[in-house]
Amino acid sequence: MNHGQLRSFHAVAQRGSFTAAARSLRVTQPAVTAQVKALESHYEVELFHRRGRGVALTATGEALFEVTRRMFSLEEEADNLLSAAG
């Protein structure tokens, strides 16, 4: 697992589609798909139910989304702290 994979997963979970996630991350949709597939493959889990152009989180995906929400919130908090201090 790496930060890029988690960021891609989080963006898809937030936006409900790989295309919208790619747009928000300013990368290609295949790049986001590859990151999420690599994460799923490494842990042998399914994080999304893929439905046409949209996705829905699996139970494991929902649990991971809660973790990534906290993780990226703390990352933003650290960035704000350092920006204010500088």
Disulfide bonds with the S-S distance in Angstrom:
none
